[in-house]
Amino acid sequence: MTDLRPDPARRALMGLYLVAFVSGMTTLAVEISTTRLVGNVFGSSNIVWAGVIGMTLFYLMIGYFVGGRYADRRPSFHSFYSLAAWAALSAGAVPHVALPLLRLAGGALQQFDVGVSLGAALSVAVLFAVPMTLLGCIPPFAIRLAVKEVSGSGRAAGAIYALTTAGSLLGAFGPPLILIPAIGTPATFSLYAAALVLMAMAGIGLTEKRFALRLAWMPLALAGLLVTGFRASFASPPPGATLLFARETRYNYVQVVELPDQTRQLLLNEGLAVHSVFHPTRIATGQSWDYFLVGPYFNASPFRPDRMKRIALLGLAAGTVARQYTVAYGPIPIDGVEIDPGIVEVGREYFEMSMPNLNVIVQDARFALRGLATDYQMIGIDAYRPPYIPWQLTTREFFSEVRGHLAEDGVVVINVGRTLEDRRLVEAMAATLLEVFPTVHTMDVPATFNSILVATLQPTRPQNLVENQLALASDPGVDPLILSSLDLALRTLVPTVASDLVFTDDRAPVELISDSIVLQFILGPGAQARRELLAPTEPSN
């Protein structure tokens, strides 16, 4: 009878190909997950992405060089599979060692302690070097073992590169689309690492079964890390606050905290800013959200509340503005666009974002805009917060699209970040809006890093706001929330200043400006005095 089982050499080669495939998958998964791991504290700006990609390429470069030399010195399957197993174990351990450092960095950021934050970030970069360098050793080692004759070297190298690249596709799409929202970043590291270590042990078992038993502790260790990863958290709630919810979503690390006065806050990533607030009995906040109520009153007087028929919110978050509009104007139709479905779930569960007049659209704001109505009295854009600013929502072309969705008396209200001295982003946004709208008004939100810009479809003047306030003050049917918001807006009006820079789809250096603003605030002259002045204040929207 013919023995149909593959010979030992062929079995070893099959194991090598499997390890090559899973190592490619793990390499990309570690890179993508590291971006998310770091991004939960430092954000997902181009600098973060460039840093992680640059580190990945640098460490892989070292791994390719070292792995090729090591393979020539010890060209054995035993060495190859051992290398893969240690690469897997180090990859699975990275987030668990890095998390305390990242929490330290996040706390340092909240205290504006650049030295500690930078030191922690560099420590994470060093930790990241170990698995990436070891993973980089695998492809040249695999090629060395797969090549038996020079005439077949091209075929063997092509097969290894094809398999590692095919694995990379799974590693690129699996974490952000499926695993991170389902099980979190640390557990995602451990899961991919476990897959690689199991493939390595299976390969060792095909060649040296007794040695495989000596590595049996590795998958057990990774299983423990996987279980621990489910409970990992990236940040602690602010002092005095109670943590109600913490979970990673497809786009953010989301926390819901409750203050002693029953105010709930939505915090994202490092928790430096508050993105939504909720109080069971108090609607006014005295902060950025209230300003969205008064944008339409820059129109000529008399502008009465019953003229508000429909609004849209690009950057819904957990629905603070939608709730205020429903209270102030009744159940008018509200189209709210939010890119993160996890935030929508949190809004419904913890922020009473269940108004029947609110139509929630889970999409990117610019894409969703094309499917919206064309008769809004107000379109609110609350998707800007340095350094997390989607540039595609800042350009002349985008605002031209927004203009096409406004009614004749429509306005656009935008929340823009700044510092006390540096208003470059506000001024560039004003200049861009003035390319599309005849008038732009500016208000500075007290005790925050926020300015509110209101662009009107009709030519308007600041005096209109005063005249409308006087007309509404004597009307008992006007909701007090509108009156208090008008008073807040009038007290914080400042002259609108436009720079020479206009953002376009072709050129929108938004991140360059916002990163420069942040660095100048932290490192520039008088930075310590500014930090001491602003540290006790409420987080900005």
N, C-alpha and C positions, 0 to 999 in steps of 0.2 A: 504494500500500500504506500502511496506517495504521501510524504509528510508535507501538508499544506501550510504549516506554520512558518512564518518568516524566520530566516536565520538570525542569530544574535546581532550580527553587524547591521543587518537591515532594521532590526527592532531598535537598535541604538540610534540609527539615523532618523527613524521616525520620531523617536523621543526628542532628538535635537531640533527637528523642524517644529514640533509642538512647542518646545520651550522658546524658540525664536519667535513664533507667532504670539505667544502670551507675553513675552518680554516687550515686544513692540506695543501691545495693548497696554501693559502696565506703565511703560515709559510715558505715553501720551496721557494716560489717566492721572499719573502723578503730576505731570506738568499742569494739566487743566485744574486738578484739585488743589494744587499749590497756589494757583492764581486765586482760587476761591478762598483758600485758607488765609492767605495774606490780605485779600480784598475785604474780608469781613472786618478787618481793622483799619487798613490803609486805603480802602476803596478800590474801584475797578477802573481807574483812569489809565490813560495811555502809558504813563510812567510805570505803573504797576505791571501792566501787561508786558511792556518792553523789558522791564527788569527780570521778570520770571522767564520770558522767552530767551533773553540774553544769557541768563544763568544756565538755563537748560542746554543751550548750544555750547556754552563754554565747558560745562562738566561732561557733556557727551563727547566733545572733542578730546578731552583728557582720557575719557574711558576708551574711545576708539584706539588711541595711541597705546595706552597701557595694556588694553586687552589683546591687541595684536602681538605685542612683545611677550606677554605672559603665555599666550597660546603657542608661540614658537618654542618657548622654554619647557612648557608642560602640556603637550598636546594630548590630553586624555579626557575621556568622557567624565571620569570621576571629578577632575578639576573643573570642568565646564559646568556640571550640574551643581557642584558645591558653590561655585560663583553665583549661579542663578538663585540658589536658595538664600544666600546671604544678602543678595540684592533685594530679594523680596522681603526679608525680615527687616532690613533697614528702611525700606519704603513704608512698611506698615507701622513702624515705630515713629516716623517723623512727626505726624500731627500730635501725637501724645506728648512728645518732648517739646514740640513747638508751642502748644497751646498756652502753657504758663508764661512763656516769653511774649506771646502775642497779647495775652491779658495785661502783662506788665506794660507793653507798648501802648495798648489802648488807654490804660490809666494814665500813662505819662502824657499822651496826647491831650487828654482832658485837662491836665494841669499845665499844658504847654511846655513840658519838659522834653526838649528836643534830644538832648544827649541820651537819656535813658531810652526813649522811643527808638532812636537810630541804632543804639547798641543792641537792643532786642531784635530789631529787624535784621541786622547783620548776623546775629547769632542764628536766626532762622535760615539765612542764606547759607551759612556753613553747614547746618544740619542737612539741608537740601542737597549739598554736594555729595554726600556719601551714597545714597541710593542712585542718583543720576549717573555718577561716575561708574558705579558697578554695573548699572544697566547698559551703559555705553560699552562696557567690555564684552558684552554677550555677542553682538553681531560679528565682529572680526574673529572671535573665538569659534563661533559656529561655522563660519566659512572655512577656517583652518581645518576643522574636523571633517567637514563635508567634502573637501577636495581630496581626491585620491590620486588623480593624475592631472598634469598641467592642462591636458586637452579638455578636461571637464571643469576647469576652474571657473570659467565664465558662467556656465550653466549653474554651478553650485552657488556662486555669489549672487546670481540673479534670483535664484529660488529663495535664498535667505532674505535678501532685501525685499522681495515681493511679499514674503510671509510677515516680516516685521512691519511693513507698511500696511498690510491688510489688518493686522492686529491693532495698529495705531488708529485705524478708522473707528474701531469699537471703543478704543480708549478715549478718542476725541468726543464722541457723541454720547456715550453711556453716562459719564458723571453728570454733566449739566442738565441733560434732558430727563434722566430716569433716576439715577442713584442718589445724587446729592439731595434733591427734594424729598426722596423717600426715606433715606437712612442717615443723611448728613455727611459732611466732608470727612471727618476722621474715620467713620465706618467704611466709607468708600475707599480710602487708602487701604484699609485692612482687607477689604474684600478682594481687590485686585492683587494685593500682595499674597493673599492666601491662594489665589488661583495659580500664581507663578510658583510658589513654593511646592504646591501639590504636583505641578507638572515636573518640577526639578526632582522631587522625590520619586515620582514614577519613573523618570529617566534613570536615576541612580539604581532603582530597583531592577531595571532591565539589564544593568551591567554589574552592579555590586550590591546584592540584596542585603548583605549584613551591614554594610555602611549606611544603607537607607534607614535602618532602625536607629542609628545613632543621631539622625536628624529628625526623629519623630516629634521632638519637643517643639520644633519650629511651627508646624501648623497649630499645635495646641496654644502656643504663645500668641499667634495671630488671631486665633479664635477668641482668646481673652481680650486682646486689643479691640476686636470687632465689637464685642459686647460692651466694653468700656466706651467705645466710640459713640454708641447710641445715646449715651448720657452726657456727652461732652458739651460744654457751653463755651462761647467765645468771649463773653463780657459779663460783668456783674451789674446789677441794677444800680442806679444812683443812690447815694446815701439817703436813708430814710424812706426809700421806695420799696414796695413789695413787688416781686416778680410774679406776674400772672401767667405769662406765656413766653416761651423762647423756642424758636425752631428755625432751621434753614429752609428757605423756599428756593425756587428755581433761580431767583435773582439776588436775594438778600438774606442776611441773618436778622430775623425779626424778633423784637422783644416788645411785650406789653407790660408796663409797670403802672402801679397805682400809688399815688401820693397819699399822705395822711388825710388830706381834705377830700378824698374820694375822686380826685382828678386822675384820669387814665391817660397815659401817653404812649404813642407809637414811636419806638426807637428802631433805627435800622443800622446794621453793621456795627461800627464802633460806638454808636450811641451818643455821638456828640450833638446831634440835632433832634428836635422833636418834630415829627412829620404829621401827626394828628393828635388832637386832644378830645377828651370827652368828660363831661361832668353830668351826673343824673339830673340836676336842676338848673345849672348855670350854662347859658348858651354863649354869652359874650366871653371873649378870651383876652381882649386888649392887645392882641398880637396880630401877626400877619393875616390870619384867616379872616378877621373882621373887615379888612380893607376890600375884600372881593365883593362885599355887599354894596359898596358905595360907588363903584366905578360908573354905573349908568347915570349918576347924578352930576356928572361933569357935563351932561347934555344941557341945553338951554332950559331955563325954568319957564313954566312949571313941568317937572318930570315927576309923575306920581307913581307910587308902587304898583298900581293896577296896569301900568304899561309893561310890566315885566311878564312876558309870556313864556319864555323858554331860555335855558342857559346850557352851556356845555363846560365841562371841567376836564382839562387835559393834565393828568396827575391827580387822580381822585384820592389816593392814599386810603385812609380809613373813613373818609366821608365827613370831615369836620365842616367844610364849606357847604356841602350838599345839605347837611342837617340845618345849618344856619339859614340857608336860603328857604328851606321848607318851613321853618318856623316864622321867618320874616315875611315871606310872600305867599305862603300857602302851598298847596300841592302842584306847583307849576312843573312841567316836564323838565327833567334834568338828565342830560346824557353825560355820564362820568366814565372817563377812559383811564384805565390803570393797567400797566404792563404785567404786574406781578399778581397771578391768581391767589397766591398765598396771602398777600396783603388784603385782598378782597374778602377772603374767608375770615381773617382776623377782624376786619371792620364789622362784618356781620355778627360775629360772636361777642366781641368785647366793646364795640363802639356804637351799637344800635344802628348800624347802617342798613336798615331794612325798610326805608321809606318806599311806599308803593310807587311814588312818582319818579324814583331814581332808576334809570336804565344803565346798568353797569356793562361796560364793554371792555373785555380783557384783550388788549392789543397794544402795539406800539402806537403812540399818539399820532405821529405823522401819517402812518398808514390808515389808522382809524378815521382820521379827519376827512378823508375822501368819501367816506360813506355816511357822514353826518348831514344834518339838515342845513338849510341856508337862511334861517330867520332867527338867529339867536340875538337876544339883547345884550348878552354878556358871554364871552368865552374866557374862562380863567385858565391860566397856565401856571402850574405850581410844580414844575419838574426841574427847577434849577436850584442847585446848592453846591457851591464850590467844595471839593473839586469834582463832584459828580454832576456834570452838565452835559446832557445829550446835545451835541453841536447841531444836529439836524433840526432841532427845535429853536434855533436861534437865528436863522438866516432870513434874508430878504425874501427869498422864494417861499419859505415856509409861511411867513407872515402875509404874503400875497394870497396864499391858499386860505389862511385864516380869515382874511378880509372877505373873501367870497362866501363865507358862511355866516356873515353878520346881517342882521336886519338894518334898516335905514338909520336907526338910532343906536346901533350896536357899538360896544366897546370891548377892548381886550385888556385884561388885568393880568399882570405878570409879577411874580415874586423873584427878585434878583439879589444875589449875595454881594457883599462888599466888606470892607473894614472901615475903621473910623477915618483913616487918611486916604485910602486907596479906593477910588470909585471908577476905575477904568472899565470894569465889566458893565456897570450901570450905564456909563456914558456911551459905551459901544452899543449896548442894547437900545438905548434911546436913539442913537444915530440910525441904527438899522430900522427901527420902527418908523422913524420919520421919513424913510424912503417909501413907505407904504401908506402911512396915515398922516393927516394934516396936522394933528396936535398930539403931544405926549405930555402927561403930567407926572410928577414925581413926589412920593412921600417916603420919609424915612421912619421905619418902625422903631419905636423907642426901645433902648436897651437890648438891641439885637444887631446882627450883621445883615440886616435885610432892608432893601428898598422896594417899594411897590411902584411899578410903572403902569399908567393907564393911557392907552392909545384909543382915540375916538375916531369913528368913521366920519363924523361931521366936524368942521372947525369949531373948537370950543375954547373956553377961557376958565382959569381957576375961579373967577368970581361966580361962575354958574353954580359951583358947589355951595357957596355962601347963600345965594338966592334960593336954591332948592331947600337948604336947611331951614331958612326962615319960613318958607311956604309950608313945610311939613310940620314945623314945631307946634302950630296951632291946630293940627288935624288929629283928633283923638283916635282915629282909625289906623294911624301909622304905628307899626310895631316899635316898641322902645329900642329894640336891637338895632334898627335902622338909624334912629336918632343918635344913639351912643356911638355907632360906627362913624356917622357923619362928623360928630364932634371930634373923634379921634383923628379922622383924616384931615380935618381943617387945622388941627393943632400941629400936624406933622408935615404939612406941605412945604416943599423946598423948590427952588428954581430948577427947571429941567436943563441939564447941560449935556450936549451931544459932542462926542469926539469925532475925529476924522475917519475912524475905522468903521466900516460897514461889513457885517458878516454876510457871506454869500455861500451858496452850495459849493462853489469852487474854492473859496478860501474863508475858513472860519476858525481862526486860531484861539478858540475859546479856552482850551485847556492850558495853553501857554500863558494866557492872562491869569486864569484862576490859580494855577500853580504858583505863578510869580506873586500873586496877591497873598497867598497863604504863607509862602516862604518869607516875604518881606514883613508880614505881620509877626511871624515867630522870631525872625533873626535880625530884623532891621533896628535902627536907632530908636530907643525909647520902647523897645518891645516889652521889657519887664514891667514898665509902668502900665502899659496897655493891658497886659495879662492880669495884673493885680486889680485894675479897674473893672475888667470884664468878667473875671472868674466867678464872682458871686451871683451873676445874673442868671435868669432863666435861660435854658437853651432856646436857640432860635428855631423858627420853623424851617 
